[in-house]
Amino acid sequence: MNRKHLGLKLFLIGAVCFAALFNLKTSPFRHLVPSLPFSECPGNQQTNDTYIYLYTGGLITKGLMPYRDFFDHKGPLFYLIVSLGIRLGRMAGVWLVESFFLSASAFFAYKTARLLASRAAAVFAASLAVLWYSLGQMSPDTMVVPLILACLYSFVRFVLNGYSIGRIETLGVGALFAAVFLMKMNLVSLWLVFIAAAIVSSAAGKKYVLLAERAAFFLLGAALVSLPILAWLGARGAFGDFVRVYLKFNLVDYGDKPPLGNCLLYFVPMIFRQTAQAARYWAFYFCYNLPALAVYLFLAVREKSRSRKVLYASLAATLLLSVRLIGAKGFHFIYYCYPMTADYLVFFAVAFESIRRLFARRRAAAAALFLLMTVPVFRAAIIPPIGDWLTRQNILRSDPTADLTPLGRPIRFDRAALDLARYLRENTSPDARINGVGCAVYWYADRLCACPHLYEEGEKVRFRELPPLSRFQPTTLLPAQRSYRLTFWEDAGGNPPEYIFEQRHRNIRLGKERFEPIDPRHIIETSPEIEARLAFDYELVYRNEQFDLYRIAGKSNAEGERAK
């Protein structure tokens, strides 16, 4: 191997290592001065959804079952993967699992790009894809990326090799399909195009026996992954709940399905529809959908090779289908770009190959195009200490009087949740019945929520009508913070939670960078009605700048005296 090839390999390995160490939010190395144990570095502040995934994955390690014992609507395989990481070492174990997935993504991204471009272009394309998707939160949307990239590798080979695919590879494609479907079912667009291509090519050649054989191996691969998981759900009495929640709820009840016109937001700048903040994010991350779609369609028309024409047309169809199946709109544009990494990969490879060829003739133009292509990784190249400094400057710029001391160094927006979790861990028993909205609290306290509906949103209310309170009917229900409403006595089986915590308020000024005026509707507070009802049955035992913790009246109030 010559030095140039070795340098390219080291570049890709370096991109993977950088992404794993500094971009994955579960990494214990995201900050250089941790003040908590290795597995819970304070720099690893997650999004609310990620804390939900960590908490629900941890419930499986305690013997609880998804859908039956707790409500969330992601796929069962995702919970099992997260629970595996937690068994390996809590958050650090999840980081190891994510790092493995990241490495697999780089491998398949490079192998796929190498089929269509030079070694250098393939390395840059794979590095860009890995650095880009590693910015996403720990979620099924990012964990499926290596599986989609592995299928993309098989699909590109299938088309370029004259629609030929081996039995074992067909088996693997089926297994990958089942794995993605059982993690997040709306991310299977590539398989739908793959299956359509296999059917059309077999039917065109009148190879019906071959088509039946391929279908059998595909289904066998899918069965090898899905049947053990479905058997596990059935053996633990959760299969019916799986059908009711993951299948029926996601396909019928969940969310507002946007019309086709709203999907155009994936292809046009959000500046025309959204706020100044959203426009800045769009400009900062750069929109790939329109350039990628245009390139795929252009190549499908201009290519002389029929196999490559079909490939690029199929990739354009996959991109459009991905947008439609994901069905997000508005500000979620950025979040939902991560699972579409595979849709962009060939675009990356072709673009970098063109830039490499242009560099020999017009270096300035080639350099400008290269910088344009790498805009999304500028954010990925900022190590967390620098990111903390920039965050502080942004807050001070919008509010020079802001007191940043509570955020700490490294910066942490949810220290109030950590402090409450520490109090619960030190002052309650492991089996204490606790209720409140805030998965970060349960995750760091290593405690369970007494209610299986840990968070309440409009979709959950439609899915399962909450029973009325037996002792009092609240007249005011706030749109976001209603944890007391979730302590309803009937659902508790006559055994109400011993502890309830309420998020008294969320300090928007310090809680988040703001580039736009604060919307009062987004400020979360506990209403006087809820506080009055809490005081009727509970006594306050702990308070910090955001949370109130109550203990049911009639119990020992030693903790309350200590808190006072």
C-alpha positions in Angstrom: 0.0 0.0 0.0 1.5 3.4 -1.0 1.6 6.4 1.2 -1.3 8.1 -0.5 -3.6 5.2 0.1 -2.5 4.9 3.7 -3.1 8.6 4.2 -6.6 8.3 2.9 -7.4 5.3 5.1 -6.0 7.3 8.1 -8.2 10.2 7.1 -11.3 8.1 7.2 -10.3 6.4 10.5 -9.6 9.9 11.9 -13.1 11.1 10.9 -14.7 8.1 12.6 -12.6 8.6 15.8 -13.4 12.3 15.9 -17.1 11.7 15.4 -17.2 8.9 18.1 -15.2 10.9 20.6 -16.8 14.4 20.2 -20.0 14.2 18.2 -21.8 11.3 19.8 -23.6 12.8 22.7 -23.2 9.7 24.8 -19.4 9.9 24.5 -17.6 10.4 27.9 -15.0 12.4 26.1 -17.2 15.2 24.9 -15.7 17.5 27.5 -12.3 17.6 29.0 -13.2 18.4 32.6 -15.9 15.9 33.7 -17.3 16.3 37.2 -19.3 13.1 37.2 -18.2 9.5 36.7 -16.9 8.3 33.4 -20.3 7.0 32.2 -22.2 10.2 33.1 -20.0 13.1 32.0 -21.9 16.3 32.4 -21.1 17.3 28.8 -23.4 14.5 27.7 -26.5 16.5 27.9 -29.1 14.7 25.8 -32.3 15.9 24.3 -35.5 15.0 26.0 -36.2 12.2 23.5 -32.8 10.7 24.1 -33.5 10.6 27.9 -36.7 8.8 27.1 -34.8 6.2 25.0 -32.2 5.8 27.8 -34.8 5.4 30.5 -37.0 3.0 28.5 -34.0 0.9 27.5 -33.0 0.8 31.1 -36.5 -0.5 32.0 -35.8 -3.6 30.0 -32.7 -4.3 32.1 -35.0 -4.3 35.1 -37.4 -6.9 33.6 -40.1 -4.6 32.3 -41.5 -5.0 28.8 -42.1 -2.3 26.2 -45.7 -1.5 25.2 -47.0 -3.6 28.1 -45.3 -1.9 31.1 -44.4 1.5 29.6 -45.6 3.6 26.7 -43.3 4.5 23.8 -43.9 3.8 20.2 -40.4 3.1 18.7 -39.5 -0.4 17.6 -38.6 -3.3 20.0 -35.2 -3.9 18.4 -34.2 -0.4 19.2 -35.1 -0.9 22.9 -33.1 -4.1 23.0 -30.0 -2.4 21.5 -30.2 0.4 24.0 -30.6 -2.1 26.8 -27.6 -4.0 25.6 -25.5 -0.8 25.8 -26.9 0.0 29.3 -25.9 -3.5 30.5 -22.4 -2.9 29.2 -22.0 0.2 31.2 -24.9 2.6 31.3 -24.3 5.6 29.1 -20.7 4.6 28.3 -22.0 1.3 27.2 -24.5 2.9 24.9 -21.7 5.0 23.5 -19.7 1.8 22.7 -22.7 0.5 20.8 -23.1 3.7 18.9 -19.4 3.8 18.1 -19.7 0.3 16.6 -22.6 1.4 14.5 -20.6 4.5 13.5 -17.7 2.3 12.4 -20.0 0.1 10.4 -21.5 3.1 8.7 -18.0 4.3 7.6 -17.2 0.8 6.3 -20.3 0.4 4.2 -20.3 4.1 3.1 -16.7 3.7 1.8 -17.4 0.4 0.1 -20.5 1.8 -1.7 -18.8 5.0 -2.8 -15.8 3.0 -4.0 -18.1 1.2 -6.5 -18.8 4.5 -8.2 -15.8 6.8 -7.6 -12.1 6.9 -7.0 -10.5 6.0 -3.6 -10.1 9.6 -2.6 -13.6 10.6 -3.5 -15.0 7.5 -1.6 -13.0 8.5 1.5 -14.2 12.0 1.5 -17.8 10.9 0.8 -17.7 8.4 3.6 -16.1 10.8 6.0 -18.7 13.5 5.2 -21.6 11.1 5.7 -20.2 9.8 9.1 -19.4 13.3 10.4 -22.8 14.5 9.3 -25.0 11.8 10.8 -23.0 11.6 14.0 -24.4 15.0 15.0 -27.8 13.4 15.5 -29.1 12.5 18.9 -29.0 8.9 20.1 -32.2 7.6 18.5 -33.5 4.9 16.1 -33.1 7.5 13.3 -29.3 7.4 13.7 -28.9 3.8 14.7 -30.5 2.6 11.5 -28.0 4.4 9.3 -25.4 1.6 9.1 -28.2 -0.9 8.2 -29.5 1.4 5.4 -25.9 1.9 4.2 -25.3 -1.9 4.2 -28.5 -2.4 2.1 -27.4 0.5 -0.2 -24.1 -1.3 -0.9 -26.0 -4.5 -1.9 -28.4 -2.4 -4.0 -25.7 -0.6 -6.0 -23.9 -4.0 -6.6 -27.2 -5.5 -7.7 -27.9 -2.8 -10.3 -24.3 -2.6 -11.6 -23.9 -6.3 -11.8 -26.8 -6.8 -14.2 -29.4 -7.4 -11.5 -27.5 -10.3 -10.0 -27.4 -11.0 -6.3 -26.4 -14.1 -4.4 -28.6 -16.1 -2.0 -26.7 -15.2 1.1 -26.7 -11.5 0.2 -30.5 -11.7 -0.4 -30.8 -13.3 3.0 -28.9 -10.4 4.5 -31.0 -7.8 2.7 -34.1 -9.4 4.2 -32.5 -9.4 7.7 -31.6 -5.8 7.4 -35.1 -4.9 6.3 -36.6 -6.6 9.4 -34.1 -4.9 11.6 -34.9 -1.4 10.3 -38.7 -2.1 10.3 -38.4 -3.2 14.0 -36.5 0.0 14.9 -38.5 2.6 13.0 -40.8 1.4 10.3 -40.9 4.6 8.1 -37.2 4.3 7.2 -37.5 1.4 4.8 -37.8 3.4 1.5 -34.6 1.9 0.1 -36.0 -1.7 0.5 -39.2 -0.7 -1.3 -37.2 0.5 -4.3 -34.9 -2.5 -4.1 -37.8 -4.9 -4.1 -39.5 -3.1 -7.0 -36.2 -3.2 -9.0 -35.9 -7.0 -8.3 -39.4 -7.7 -9.4 -39.2 -5.6 -12.5 -35.8 -7.1 -13.6 -36.9 -10.6 -13.0 -40.3 -10.2 -14.7 -38.6 -8.5 -17.7 -36.4 -11.5 -18.2 -39.3 -13.9 -17.4 -37.2 -15.3 -14.5 -40.1 -16.2 -12.3 -38.5 -19.1 -10.6 -35.5 -16.8 -9.7 -38.0 -14.2 -8.4 -39.7 -16.7 -6.2 -36.3 -17.9 -4.9 -35.2 -14.4 -4.1 -38.5 -13.7 -2.3 -38.0 -16.9 -0.3 -34.5 -16.0 0.8 -35.5 -12.4 1.5 -38.4 -13.5 3.7 -36.2 -16.1 5.4 -33.7 -13.4 6.3 -36.5 -11.2 7.7 -37.8 -14.1 9.7 -34.4 -14.8 11.2 -34.4 -11.3 12.8 -38.1 -10.8 13.5 -39.3 -14.1 14.8 -37.0 -14.2 17.9 -38.1 -10.7 18.8 -41.8 -11.4 18.3 -41.4 -14.7 20.3 -39.8 -12.7 23.1 -42.7 -10.3 23.1 -45.2 -13.1 23.0 -43.5 -15.1 25.8 -43.6 -12.0 28.0 -47.3 -11.2 27.2 -46.5 -8.1 25.3 -47.3 -9.1 21.7 -50.8 -7.7 21.7 -49.6 -4.4 23.1 -46.9 -4.4 20.4 -49.5 -4.7 17.7 -51.7 -2.1 19.3 -48.9 0.5 20.0 -46.1 0.0 17.4 -48.3 -1.1 14.5 -51.7 0.4 14.9 -50.8 3.6 16.8 -47.9 4.5 14.4 -49.8 3.6 11.3 -53.2 5.0 12.2 -53.2 7.3 15.2 -49.8 9.0 15.6 -49.2 12.6 14.7 -50.5 14.9 12.0 -49.7 13.3 8.6 -48.6 16.2 6.4 -50.0 16.5 2.9 -47.7 16.0 0.0 -47.3 19.8 -0.5 -45.7 20.1 3.0 -42.9 17.8 1.9 -41.7 20.5 -0.4 -40.1 22.0 2.7 -37.4 19.4 2.3 -36.4 20.9 -1.1 -36.7 24.6 -0.5 -35.1 26.9 2.1 -37.1 27.2 5.3 -36.6 30.9 5.2 -39.8 31.2 3.1 -41.9 29.5 5.7 -40.2 29.5 9.1 -38.6 31.9 11.6 -35.3 33.6 11.4 -33.8 31.0 13.7 -34.9 28.2 11.4 -33.5 30.1 8.4 -30.2 30.3 10.1 -30.1 26.6 10.8 -31.0 25.9 7.2 -28.2 28.1 5.9 -25.8 26.7 8.5 -26.4 23.0 7.8 -27.0 23.4 4.0 -29.8 21.6 2.3 -28.8 18.4 0.4 -32.1 17.3 -0.9 -32.5 19.6 -3.8 -28.9 19.3 -5.1 -28.9 15.5 -4.6 -32.2 15.1 -6.4 -31.1 17.3 -9.2 -27.8 15.4 -9.7 -29.5 12.0 -9.6 -32.0 13.1 -12.2 -29.3 14.8 -14.4 -27.1 11.6 -14.3 -30.1 9.4 -15.0 -30.7 11.4 -18.2 -27.1 11.9 -19.3 -25.5 8.5 -18.4 -24.8 6.3 -21.4 -24.6 3.1 -19.3 -28.1 1.7 -18.9 -27.3 0.1 -15.5 -26.1 3.5 -14.2 -29.2 5.2 -15.6 -31.4 2.8 -13.6 -29.2 3.3 -10.5 -29.5 7.1 -10.5 -33.2 7.0 -11.3 -33.7 4.6 -8.4 -31.7 6.8 -6.1 -33.9 9.8 -7.0 -37.0 7.7 -6.4 -35.6 6.6 -3.0 -34.9 10.1 -2.0 -38.4 11.2 -2.9 -39.9 8.2 -1.1 -37.8 8.8 2.0 -39.1 12.3 2.2 -42.6 11.2 1.9 -42.4 8.3 4.4 -40.6 10.4 7.0 -43.3 13.0 6.5 -41.8 15.6 8.8 -42.1 19.3 8.1 -40.9 22.6 9.4 -38.0 22.7 11.8 -37.7 18.9 11.9 -36.0 19.2 8.5 -32.5 19.1 10.2 -33.4 16.2 12.6 -34.7 14.0 9.8 -31.8 14.5 7.5 -29.7 12.1 9.6 -31.4 8.9 8.7 -31.3 10.0 5.0 -27.5 9.8 5.0 -27.6 6.9 2.6 -29.8 8.9 0.2 -27.0 11.4 0.0 -24.0 9.1 -0.1 -23.8 8.5 -3.9 -24.4 12.2 -4.4 -21.4 12.9 -2.1 -19.2 10.4 -4.0 -20.1 11.7 -7.5 -19.7 15.3 -6.4 -16.3 14.7 -4.8 -15.2 12.7 -7.9 -16.1 15.7 -10.1 -14.3 18.1 -7.8 -11.2 15.9 -7.9 -11.1 16.0 -11.7 -11.8 19.7 -11.7 -8.9 20.3 -9.4 -6.3 19.5 -12.1 -7.7 22.3 -14.3 -9.3 24.9 -12.1 -8.1 24.7 -8.6 -9.9 27.8 -7.3 -13.3 26.6 -8.5 -12.6 23.1 -7.2 -11.6 24.4 -3.8 -14.7 26.6 -3.6 -17.0 23.6 -4.5 -15.1 21.4 -1.9 -15.8 24.0 0.8 -19.5 24.2 -0.3 -19.7 20.4 0.0 -18.2 20.3 3.5 -20.4 23.1 5.0 -22.3 20.5 7.2 -19.1 19.3 8.9 -18.0 22.7 10.0 -20.3 22.2 13.0 -19.0 18.7 13.5 -15.4 19.9 13.6 -16.0 22.1 16.6 -14.9 20.3 19.8 -17.2 20.7 22.8 -15.1 23.1 24.9 -15.1 25.6 21.9 -18.8 24.9 21.4 -19.4 25.7 25.1 -17.6 29.0 24.7 -19.7 29.9 21.6 -22.9 29.0 23.5 -22.0 31.3 26.3 -21.2 34.1 23.9 -24.6 33.6 22.2 -26.5 33.8 25.5 -24.6 36.9 26.7 -25.1 38.6 23.3 -28.9 38.1 23.6 -29.0 38.9 27.4 -25.8 40.6 28.8 -27.2 40.4 32.3 -27.6 36.6 32.2 -26.0 34.7 35.2 -24.2 31.7 33.6 -22.9 30.3 36.9 -25.6 27.7 37.2 -24.7 26.3 33.8 -21.3 25.2 35.1 -18.1 24.3 33.2 -18.5 22.4 31.0 -21.9 24.0 30.2 -25.0 22.1 31.4 -28.5 23.3 30.9 -30.2 20.6 33.0 -28.3 20.8 36.3 -31.5 21.3 38.1 -32.7 17.8 36.9 -29.3 16.4 37.9 -29.6 17.9 41.4 -33.1 16.5 41.9 -31.9 13.1 40.6 -29.0 13.2 43.1 -31.4 14.0 45.9 -33.7 11.1 45.0 -30.8 8.7 44.7 -29.6 9.6 48.2 -32.9 9.9 50.0 -35.3 7.4 48.5 -35.3 3.6 48.3 -34.7 1.9 44.9 -38.4 0.8 44.8 -39.9 4.1 45.8 -43.0 5.1 43.8 -42.2 8.4 42.1 -44.1 10.3 39.5 -43.3 13.4 37.4 -42.4 14.4 33.8 -38.7 14.3 33.2 -36.8 11.2 32.0 -33.5 12.8 32.8 -34.5 12.7 36.5 -35.3 9.0 36.4 -32.3 8.1 34.3 -29.7 9.8 36.6 -31.6 8.9 39.8 -31.9 5.2 38.7 -35.5 5.2 39.8 -38.8 4.1 38.1 -41.8 6.2 37.3 -44.9 4.9 38.9 -46.9 5.7 35.8 -46.3 3.8 32.5 -47.3 7.0 30.6 -44.1 8.9 31.5 -44.9 11.8 29.2 -48.2 13.0 28.0 -48.8 14.6 24.6 -51.8 15.1 22.3 -51.1 11.8 20.5 -51.0 9.8 23.8 -54.3 11.4 25.0 -55.9 10.3 21.7 -54.4 6.9 22.0 -55.6 6.2 25.5 -58.2 8.2 27.3 -57.0 9.1 30.7 -59.4 8.3 33.5 -60.7 11.2 35.6 -59.3 11.9 39.1 -61.5 10.4 41.8 -60.7 12.9 44.5 -60.8 16.2 42.5 -61.3 17.2 38.9 -58.7 19.7 37.8 -60.3 22.6 35.8 -57.0 23.7 34.2 -54.7 21.4 32.3 -51.5 23.1 31.0 -50.4 22.0 27.5 -47.1 20.6 28.5 -46.5 20.2 32.3 -49.2 17.9 33.7 -47.4 15.3 35.8 -49.9 15.6 38.6 -52.6 14.7 36.1 -50.7 11.5 35.5 -50.9 10.4 39.1 -54.5 9.5 38.8 -55.5 7.2 41.6 -57.4 4.6 39.4 -54.3 3.9 37.3 -52.2 3.6 40.4 -54.6 0.8 41.6 -55.3 2.6 44.8 -51.6 2.9 45.6 -50.7 6.5 44.8 -47.1 7.6 44.2 -45.1 8.3 47.3 -43.3 11.1 45.6 -44.3 13.6 43.0 -42.0 16.2 41.3 -43.2 19.1 39.3 -41.2 21.4 37.1 -42.1 24.7 38.6 -40.7 26.7 35.7 -38.3 26.4 32.9 -35.9 29.3 32.7 -36.0 29.9 28.9 -33.4 32.6 29.1 -30.7 30.3 30.4 -32.2 27.0 29.2 -31.6 27.5 25.5 -29.9 29.8 23.1 -32.5 32.1 21.5 -32.2 33.9 18.2 -35.8 35.0 18.3 -38.4 36.5 20.7 -39.6 34.1 23.4 -43.0 32.7 22.7 -44.9 32.8 26.1 -46.8 29.7 25.1 -43.5 27.7 25.3 -42.9 28.7 29.0 -43.7 25.8 31.3 -45.0 26.5 34.7 -47.0 24.6 37.4 -50.4 26.2 37.8 -51.7 27.4 41.2 -54.5 24.9 40.9 -52.1 22.0 40.6 -50.0 23.4 43.5 -53.1 23.6 45.7 -54.1 20.1 44.9 -50.6 18.8 45.6 -50.6 20.6 49.0 -53.9 18.8 49.8 -52.3 15.3 49.7 -48.5 16.0 49.6 -45.9 18.0 51.5 -42.9 19.7 50.0 -39.6 18.0 50.8 -37.1 19.4 48.3 -36.9 22.4 46.0 -34.3 23.8 43.6 -34.4 26.5 40.9 -36.7 24.5 38.7 -38.2 21.5 40.5 -40.4 20.9 43.5 -40.4 17.4 45.1 -43.4 16.4 47.2 -43.9 13.4 49.5 -47.3 12.0 50.3 -48.8 13.4 53.5 -48.9 11.0 56.5 -45.5 9.5 55.9 -42.4 10.3 57.9 -41.5 14.0 57.3 -37.9 13.6 58.3 -36.7 14.3 54.8 -38.9 17.4 54.7 -37.4 18.7 57.9 -33.9 18.1 56.4 -34.8 19.9 53.2 -36.0 22.9 55.1 
